[in-house]
Amino acid sequence: MTPDTAQTVPVTEETGNVRELITGARFVLFDFDGPICRLFAGLSAEGVAKDLVSWLERQGLRELLTQSEQVHPDPHVVLNAVNKRHPRSDLVDELEELLTQHELKAVDSAYPTPWTDPLIHTWNAVGVHLAVTTNNSPRAVTEYLHGRGLLQRFTPHIYGRTSDLDLLKPNPHCLNRALRAMGAAPADALMIGDTPSDFEAARRAGVPFLGYARNPDKETLLRRAGAESVVGSFEPLLDLVRRA
């Protein structure tokens, strides 16, 4: 799978609202896969999902999944489906570790989201505190950020998937952990995410939300979930941060 090249949702009539979100944020919580990088840009997420299903089949447990779950292209759907039927089990732990290993492998070919690196550096340089709040493995996040020279901008505030999969977004658990650790009031923070579950987690945590949509389909999903402010490029955000 190659990075998309034909897509950006422009900031148009929402520029004023986006400006308010940007200038009012003292703490910014980034989702990882999407806003910071495309983790599976060089390694198909669908292929990872198939590998998880194959692993279950080798254990004689393929029947744990419905027909639609067995062919779903999102590995998190497979993982969550097994967790629903065998919560907090060794089976879930092994499957989660298999997904983590795939994520770590994907780091080498992950594609940086355009303008995100300079946005992170600039935001942090002007005194805004940053965190990652994600459903991905914190080990994969740490490895990617280290490779891009970004780790120091977030350390120690990286909050990812834990052994308790019930706490994944849209549960606001990782956002609340970040807010508590940074001593941040929800109203002083901003969540940047690219999925409806990101929006719902931010809503439940009381944190303002800015959607990132790399194509019109992503924007449609965010709008339907209730996101009011959505951008397709971080370039105007970088300009706002520099001027603010």
TORZA-349232 format. One record per residue: residue number from 1; x, y, z of N, C-alpha, C in turn. Coordinates in steps of 0.05 Angstrom, whole numbers, plus 32768, in hexadecimal, padded with zeros to 4 digits. Layout:
BEGIN
   num     nu     nv     nw    cau    cav    caw     cu     cv     cw
   NUM      X      Y      Z      X      Y      Z      X      Y      Z
...
***
This chain:
BEGIN
   num     nu     nv     nw    cau    cav    caw     cu     cv     cw
     1   8011   7FE8   8000   8000   8000   8000   8012   8019   8000
     2   800C   802B   7FEE   801C   8043   7FEC   800E   805B   7FF8
     3   801C   8070   8000   8010   8087   800C   7FFD   8095   7FF8
     4   7FE7   80A0   8002   7FD5   80AF   7FF1   7FE2   80C9   7FE8
     5   7FDD   80D1   7FD0   7FE8   80EA   7FC6   7FD2   80FD   7FBD
     6   7FBA   80F2   7FBA   7FA4   8103   7FB0   7F8F   8108   7FC5
     7   7F95   811A   7FD7   7F81   811E   7FEB   7F89   8135   7FFD
     8   7F79   8149   7FFF   7F7A   815A   8017   7F60   8168   8019
     9   7F55   8169   8031   7F3C   8178   8036   7F45   8193   803F
    10   7F3E   81A8   8030   7F48   81C3   8036   7F3B   81CF   804F
    11   7F49   81E1   805C   7F3D   81F1   8071   7F30   8208   8063
    12   7F16   820B   8065   7F08   8220   8057   7EFA   8232   806B
    13   7EDF   822E   806D   7ED0   823F   807E   7ED5   8239   809C
    14   7EE3   8223   80A2   7EE8   821C   80BE   7F01   8228   80C9
    15   7F0F   8239   80B9   7F29   8242   80C1   7F28   8250   80DC
    16   7F13   8260   80E1   7F11   826E   80FA   7F0F   825B   8112
    17   7EFE   8246   810F   7EFA   8233   8125   7F14   8223   812A
    18   7F21   821B   8114   7F3B   820D   8117   7F4F   821F   8125
    19   7F4F   8239   811E   7F62   824B   812B   7F5D   824C   8149
    20   7F43   824C   8151   7F3D   824C   816E   7F47   8233   817C
    21   7F43   821C   816E   7F4C   8203   817A   7F6A   8203   817D
    22   7F78   820D   8169   7F96   820C   816A   7FA0   8220   817F
    23   7F97   8238   817E   7FA2   824C   8190   7F99   8248   81AD
    24   7F83   8239   81B1   7F7A   8235   81CD   7F86   821C   81DA
    25   7F95   820C   81CB   7F9F   81F3   81D5   7FBA   81F6   81E3
    26   7FBB   81EE   81FC   7FD5   81ED   820B   7FE0   81D1   820C
    27   7FCE   81BE   8206   7FD6   81A1   8206   7FC9   8195   81ED
    28   7FD9   8186   81DD   7FCE   817A   81C5   7FD3   815C   81C6
    29   7FBD   814D   81C2   7FBD   8130   81C3   7FBB   8126   81A7
    30   7FCF   8119   819C   7FCF   810F   8181   7FC7   80F1   8181
    31   7FB5   80EA   8170   7FB3   80CE   8168   7FCC   80C8   8158
    32   7FD3   80AF   8156   7FED   80A8   8149   7FE9   80A0   812B
    33   7FDC   808A   8126   7FD9   8080   810A   7FC5   8091   80FB
    34   7FCE   80A3   80EB   7FBE   80B6   80DC   7FC9   80D2   80E0
    35   7FC5   80DF   80F7   7FCF   80FA   80FB   7FED   80FC   80FB
    36   7FFB   80E8   8106   8019   80EA   8107   8026   80DB   80F0
    37   801B   80C4   80E9   8026   80B5   80D2   8010   80A2   80C8
    38   8016   8096   80B1   8006   807F   80A8   8016   8066   80AE
    39   800F   805A   80C5   8020   8044   80CF   8022   802D   80BB
    40   800C   8027   80AE   800C   8010   809C   800E   8019   807E
    41   801C   802F   807A   8020   8038   805E   802F   8024   804D
    42   8042   8016   8059   8053   8003   804B   804D   7FE6   8051
    43   803B   7FE2   8064   8033   7FC7   806C   8015   7FC7   806F
    44   8007   7FB8   805F   7FEA   7FB9   805D   7FDD   7FB1   8078
    45   7FCC   7FC3   8081   7FBD   7FBD   809A   7FAA   7FA5   8095
    46   7FA0   7FA3   807D   7F8F   7F8C   8076   7F9F   7F72   8078
    47   7FB9   7F73   8070   7FCA   7F5C   8072   7FCF   7F54   808F
    48   7FD2   7F68   80A0   7FD5   7F63   80BD   7FBC   7F56   80C8
    49   7FA5   7F60   80C1   7F8C   7F54   80CA   7F8A   7F37   80C2
    50   7F91   7F31   80A9   7F91   7F16   809F   7FA4   7F04   80AF
    51   7FBB   7F0F   80B7   7FCE   7EFF   80C6   7FC3   7EF9   80E2
    52   7FB5   7F0C   80EE   7FA9   7F07   8108   7F94   7EF1   8106
    53   7F84   7EF2   80F0   7F70   7EDD   80EC   7F7D   7EC2   80E7
    54   7F93   7EC2   80D8   7FA1   7EA9   80D2   7FAD   7E9D   80EC
    55   7FB7   7EAE   80FD   7FC1   7EA5   8117   7FAB   7E98   8127
    56   7F94   7EA4   8128   7F7D   7E98   8136   7F75   7E7D   812A
    57   7F77   7E7C   810F   7F70   7E63   8102   7F84   7E4D   810A
    58   7F9D   7E54   810C   7FB1   7E3F   8114   7FAC   7E36   8131
    59   7F9F   7E46   8141   7F99   7E3E   815C   7F7E   7E2F   815D
    60   7F71   7E2D   8146   7F57   7E20   8145   7F41   7E32   814F
    61   7F45   7E4C   814D   7F32   7E5F   8159   7F26   7E73   8145
    62   7F27   7E6D   812C   7F1D   7E7F   8118   7EFF   7E84   811C
    63   7EF1   7E71   8127   7ED4   7E73   812B   7ECD   7E89   8140
    64   7EE0   7E93   814E   7EDB   7EA9   8161   7ED2   7EC2   8152
    65   7ED9   7EC4   8138   7ED2   7EDB   8128   7EBA   7ED6   8117
    66   7EAA   7EEA   8113   7E94   7EE8   80FF   7EA1   7EE9   80E3
    67   7E90   7EE3   80CF   7E9A   7EE3   80B4   7EA4   7EFF   80AC
    68   7E96   7F14   80B4   7E9F   7F2F   80AD   7EB9   7F36   80BC
    69   7EBC   7F2D   80D5   7ED4   7F32   80E4   7EEC   7F24   80D8
    70   7EE8   7F0C   80CD   7EFE   7EFD   80C1   7F0A   7F0A   80A9
    71   7EFB   7F1B   809B   7F05   7F28   8083   7F07   7F46   8087
    72   7F05   7F50   809F   7F06   7F6D   80A3   7F23   7F76   80A0
    73   7F27   7F8D   8092   7F42   7F97   808D   7F50   7FA5   80A4
    74   7F42   7FA8   80BA   7F4E   7FB6   80D1   7F56   7FA2   80E7
    75   7F70   7FA0   80ED   7F78   7F8C   8101   7F6D   7F92   811D
    76   7F66   7FAB   8123   7F5A   7FB1   813D   7F3F   7FA5   813F
    77   7F30   7FA2   8129   7F16   7F96   812A   7F19   7F79   8132
    78   7F2D   7F6B   8127   7F32   7F4F   812E   7F39   7F4D   814C
    79   7F4B   7F5E   8155   7F54   7F5D   8171   7F3D   7F63   8184
    80   7F2D   7F77   817E   7F17   7F7E   818F   7F01   7F68   818F
    81   7EFD   7F5B   8179   7EE9   7F46   8177   7EF1   7F2F   818A
    82   7F0A   7F27   818A   7F13   7F12   819C   7F12   7F1B   81B9
    83   7F18   7F34   81BE   7F17   7F3E   81D9   7EFA   7F3D   81E4
    84   7EE7   7F43   81D3   7ECB   7F42   81DC   7EC3   7F26   81E5
    85   7ECE   7F12   81D8   7EC6   7EF6   81DE   7ED8   7EE9   81F3
    86   7EF0   7EF3   81F6   7F03   7EE9   820A   7F12   7F00   8217
    87   7F04   7F11   8226   7F10   7F29   8231   7F27   7F23   8245
    88   7F3C   7F33   8243   7F53   7F31   8256   7F5D   7F14   8258
    89   7F60   7F07   8241   7F6A   7EEC   8241   7F86   7EEA   8235
    90   7F93   7ED3   823A   7FAD   7ECF   822D   7FAB   7ECF   820F
    91   7F95   7EC6   8204   7F90   7EC7   81E8   7F91   7EE3   81DD
    92   7F84   7EF5   81EB   7F84   7F11   81E3   7FA0   7F1D   81E5
    93   7FAE   7F16   81FB   7FC9   7F20   81FE   7FDC   7F17   81E8
    94   7FD9   7EFE   81DF   7FEA   7EF4   81CA   7FE3   7F02   81AF
    95   7FCA   7F05   81AA   7FC1   7F12   8191   7FCA   7F30   8191
    96   7FC8   7F3D   81A8   7FD0   7F59   81AA   7FEE   7F5B   81A5
    97   7FFE   7F49   81AF   801A   7F49   81AB   8021   7F45   818E
    98   8012   7F34   8180   8016   7F2F   8164   8011   7F49   8154
    99   7FFC   7F57   815B   7FF6   7F71   814E   800C   7F85   8154
   100   8016   7F85   816D   802B   7F98   8174   8044   7F92   8163
   101   804B   7F79   815E   8062   7F72   814E   805E   7F7C   8131
   102   8046   7F7A   8127   8040   7F85   810C   8043   7FA3   810C
   103   803A   7FB0   8120   803C   7FCD   8122   8059   7FD6   8123
   104   8069   7FC7   8133   8086   7FCE   8134   8093   7FCA   8119
   105   808C   7FB5   810B   8096   7FB0   80F0   808E   7FC7   80DD
   106   8076   7FD0   80E0   806B   7FE5   80CE   8079   8000   80D2
   107   8085   8004   80E9   8092   801E   80EF   80A7   8025   80D9
   108   80B6   8011   80D0   80CB   8016   80BD   80C1   8022   80A2
   109   80A8   801C   809B   809D   8026   8082   8086   8039   8086
   110   8082   8042   809E   806C   8055   80A4   8071   806F   8095
   111   805C   807C   808C   805E   8094   807C   8057   80AC   808D
   112   8069   80BF   8092   8062   80D6   80A2   804B   80E7   8096
   113   8039   80EF   80A7   8024   8100   809D   802F   811B   8096
   114   802A   8125   807E   8036   813F   8076   8031   8155   808A
   115   8046   8164   8090   8046   817C   80A1   8044   8175   80BF
   116   8041   815C   80C6   803E   8155   80E2   8058   8159   80F2
   117   806F   8151   80E7   8088   8154   80F5   808E   8171   80FC
   118   808D   8184   80E9   8093   819F   80F1   807D   81AB   8103
   119   8064   81A1   8100   804F   81AB   8112   8055   81A2   812F
   120   805E   8189   8132   8064   8180   814D   807B   818F   8159
   121   8091   8193   814A   80A8   81A2   8154   80A0   81BF   815B
   122   8091   81CC   814A   808A   81E8   814F   8077   81EB   8166
   123   8063   81DA   8168   8050   81DB   817E   805E   81D8   8198
   124   806F   81C4   819A   807E   81BF   81B3   8091   81D6   81B9
   125   809D   81E1   81A4   80B1   81F7   81A8   80A4   8210   81B4
   126   808A   8214   81AE   807D   822C   81B9   806F   8226   81D4
   127   8074   820F   81DF   806B   8209   81FB   8052   81F9   81FD
   128   8048   81EE   81E7   8031   81DC   81E9   803A   81C0   81F0
   129   802C   81B3   8202   8034   8198   820B   8025   8184   81FA
   130   8034   816F   81F1   802A   815C   81DE   8028   8140   81EA
   131   8014   8130   81E1   8012   8115   81E9   8007   8105   81D1
   132   800C   80EB   81D1   8000   80D9   81BE   7FEB   80C8   81CD
   133   7FD3   80C7   81C2   7FBE   80B7   81CE   7FB3   80A5   81B7
   134   7FB9   808C   81B8   7FB4   807A   81A1   7FAB   805F   81A9
   135   7FA0   8051   8196   7F99   8034   8199   7FB0   8022   8190
   136   7FC5   802E   8185   7FDC   801E   817D   7FEE   8018   8195
   137   8001   8006   8191   8014   7FFF   81A6   8026   8017   81AC
   138   8029   801E   81C6   803C   8034   81CD   8059   802D   81C5
   139   805F   8013   81C2   807A   800C   81B9   807F   8014   819C
   140   806A   8010   818B   806D   8019   8170   806E   8037   816E
   141   805E   8045   817D   805E   8062   817D   807A   806D   8185
   142   8084   8062   819B   809F   806B   81A4   80B4   8066   818F
   143   80B4   804F   8182   80C8   8049   816E   80C6   805C   8156
   144   80AD   8061   814E   80AA   8074   8137   80B3   8090   813E
   145   80AB   809A   8155   80B2   80B5   815D   80D0   80B8   8160
   146   80DD   80A3   816B   80FA   80A4   816F   8107   80A6   8153
   147   80FE   8096   8140   810A   8097   8126   8107   80B1   8117
   148   80F2   80C0   811E   80ED   80DA   8111   80F9   80F1   8121
   149   8106   80EC   8138   8110   8102   8148   80FA   8111   8156
   150   80E4   8104   815C   80CD   8111   8168   80C8   8108   8185
   151   80D6   80F4   818E   80CF   80E7   81A7   80D1   80FB   81BE
   152   80E5   810C   81BE   80E9   811F   81D4   80D2   8133   81D6
   153   80C3   8137   81C0   80AD   814A   81C0   8095   813E   81D0
   154   8094   8124   81D3   807D   8117   81E0   8084   810A   81FB
   155   809C   8102   81FF   80A4   80F3   8217   809D   8102   8230
   156   8090   80F5   8244   8089   80D9   8245   806C   80D3   823D
   157   8060   80E6   822F   8043   80E4   822C   803A   80D5   8213
   158   803E   80BB   8214   8035   80A9   81FE   8022   8095   820B
   159   8009   8096   8203   7FF5   8085   820F   7FE7   8074   81F9
   160   7FEE   805B   81F9   7FE4   804A   81E4   7FD5   8032   81EF
   161   7FD3   801D   81DE   7FC4   8005   81E5   7FCF   7FF7   81FD
   162   7FBD   7FEF   820F   7FC5   7FE0   8227   7FBA   7FC4   8225
   163   7FBF   7FB4   8239   7FB5   7F99   8239   7F97   7F98   823C
   164   7F8B   7FAD   8246   7F6E   7FAF   8249   7F62   7FBC   8230
   165   7F5A   7FAC   821D   7F50   7FB7   8203   7F36   7FC5   8205
   166   7F28   7FC2   821C   7F0F   7FD0   821F   7F14   7FEE   8223
   167   7F2D   7FF6   8227   7F34   8012   822C   7F3D   8020   8212
   168   7F3C   8012   81FC   7F43   801F   81E2   7F2E   8034   81DB
   169   7F36   8048   81CC   7F23   805B   81C2   7F0D   804D   81B1
   170   7EF4   8054   81B4   7EEA   806E   81BE   7EE9   8072   81DC
   171   7EF1   805E   81EC   7EF5   8063   8208   7F09   807A   820C
   172   7F04   808E   821C   7F17   80A4   821F   7F2E   809F   8232
   173   7F33   8086   8239   7F47   807F   824D   7F62   808B   8247
   174   7F6D   8088   822E   7F87   8091   8228   7F88   80B0   8228
   175   7F73   80BD   8220   7F72   80DA   8222   7F72   80E4   823F
   176   7F63   80D6   824F   7F62   80DE   826C   7F7D   80D9   8279
   177   7F8A   80C4   8272   7FA5   80BF   827D   7FB8   80D6   8276
   178   7FB7   80DF   825C   7FC8   80F4   8254   7FC1   810E   8262
   179   7FA8   8114   8265   7FA0   812D   8272   7FA9   812D   828F
   180   7FA5   8117   829D   7FAE   8115   82B9   7FCC   8118   82BB
   181   7FDA   810B   82AB   7FF8   810B   82AC   8003   8127   82A7
   182   7FF6   8136   8294   8000   8150   828D   7FF4   8166   829E
   183   7FE1   815F   82B0   7FD4   8173   82C0   7FC3   8186   82AF
   184   7FB6   817B   829B   7FA7   818C   8288   7F89   818A   828C
   185   7F7C   81A1   828B   7F5F   81A2   828B   7F56   819B   826F
   186   7F41   818B   826C   7F38   8184   8251   7F34   819C   823E
   187   7F29   81B2   8249   7F24   81C9   8238   7F3D   81D6   822D
   188   7F54   81D1   823A   7F6D   81DC   8231   7F7C   81CA   821D
   189   7F70   81B4   8217   7F7D   81A0   8206   7F6F   819F   81EA
   190   7F7C   8191   81D8   7F71   818C   81BD   7F78   8170   81B5
   191   7F65   8161   81AB   7F6A   8147   81A0   7F69   8148   8182
   192   7F7E   813D   8175   7F7F   813C   8158   7F7D   811E   8150
   193   7F68   8117   8142   7F64   80FB   813B   7F57   80F9   811F
   194   7F57   80E0   8115   7F4D   80DD   80F9   7F36   80C8   80F7
   195   7F2B   80C0   810E   7F16   80AB   810D   7EFF   80B4   8120
   196   7EE7   80A9   811B   7ED1   80AE   812D   7ED7   80A6   814A
   197   7EE6   8091   814E   7EEC   8089   8169   7EFE   809E   8177
   198   7F0F   80AC   8168   7F1F   80C2   8174   7F0C   80D8   817C
   199   7EF9   80DF   816B   7EE6   80F4   8171   7ED6   80ED   818A
   200   7ECC   80D4   818B   7EBB   80CC   81A2   7ECB   80CC   81BC
   201   7EE4   80C3   81BB   7EF5   80C3   81D3   7EF9   80E0   81DD
   202   7EFF   80F2   81CA   7F02   810E   81D1   7EE9   811A   81DD
   203   7ED2   8114   81D1   7EB9   811E   81DB   7EB4   8114   81F8
   204   7EB9   80FB   81FC   7EB4   80F0   8217   7EC8   80FA   822C
   205   7EE0   8102   8222   7EF3   810E   8235   7EF0   812C   8238
   206   7EDE   8138   8228   7EDA   8155   822A   7EEF   8165   821D
   207   7EFE   8159   820A   7F14   8166   81FD   7F0C   8170   81E1
   208   7F11   8189   81DA   7F0B   8192   81BE   7F19   8181   81AA
   209   7F0D   817E   8192   7F17   816B   817E   7F1B   8178   8163
   210   7F31   8171   8157   7F37   8179   813B   7F3B   8160   812B
   211   7F2B   815C   8116   7F2E   8145   8106   7F42   8149   80EF
   212   7F51   8133   80E9   7F63   8133   80D2   7F58   811E   80BF
   213   7F53   8127   80A6   7F49   8115   8092   7F5A   8116   8079
   214   7F68   8100   8073   7F7A   8101   805C   7F6B   80FC   8041
   215   7F52   80F6   8043   7F42   80F3   802A   7F25   80F9   8031
   216   7F14   80FD   801D   7EF8   8103   8022   7EE8   80EE   8032
   217   7EEF   80D4   802E   7EE2   80BF   803D   7EE6   80C2   805B
   218   7EFF   80C8   8062   7F06   80CD   807E   7EF6   80E4   8089
   219   7EF5   80FA   8079   7EE6   8111   8082   7EC8   810B   8087
   220   7EBD   80FC   8075   7EA0   80F4   8077   7E9B   80E5   8091
   221   7EAD   80D2   8097   7EA9   80C3   80B0   7EAB   80D4   80C9
   222   7EBE   80E7   80C8   7EC1   80F9   80DF   7EA9   810B   80E2
   223   7E9F   8116   80CC   7E88   8128   80CC   7E70   8119   80D7
   224   7E6C   8101   80CD   7E54   80F1   80D6   7E56   80EB   80F4
   225   7E6E   80E8   80FE   7E71   80E3   811B   7E6C   80FC   812C
   226   7E6D   8113   811F   7E67   812C   812E   7E7D   8140   812E
   227   7E94   813A   8122   7EAB   814C   8122   7EA4   8165   8112
   228   7EA7   817C   811D   7EA1   8195   8110   7EB9   81A1   8101
   229   7ED1   819D   810C   7EE9   81A9   8100   7EFA   8192   80F5
   230   7EFF   8193   80DB   7F0E   817E   80CE   7F21   818B   80BA
   231   7F3A   8183   80BA   7F4D   818D   80A6   7F5A   8176   8097
   232   7F63   817C   807F   7F70   8167   806E   7F8D   816B   806C
   233   7F98   8180   8078   7FB5   8185   8077   7FBC   8194   8091
   234   7FD4   818E   809B   7FDE   819C   80B3   7FEE   81B5   80AC
   235   7FF1   81BB   8092   8000   81D3   808A   7FF4   81EC   8096
   236   7FD9   81F0   8093   7FCE   8209   809F   7FCF   8209   80BD
   237   7FCF   81F2   80CA   7FD3   81F1   80E7   7FEF   81FB   80EF
   238   8002   81F1   80E0   801E   81FA   80E5   8020   8218   80E2
   239   8013   8224   80CE   8014   8240   80CA   8006   824F   80E2
   240   7FF0   8244   80EB   7FE2   8250   8102   7FF3   824F   811B
   241   8000   8239   8120   8011   8236   8138   8029   824A   8136
   242   8035   824C   811F   804B   825F   811C   8043   827C   8121
   243   802B   8283   8116   8022   829E   811A   8017   82A4   8135
   244   800C   828F   8142   8002   8293   815D   8018   8296   8172
***
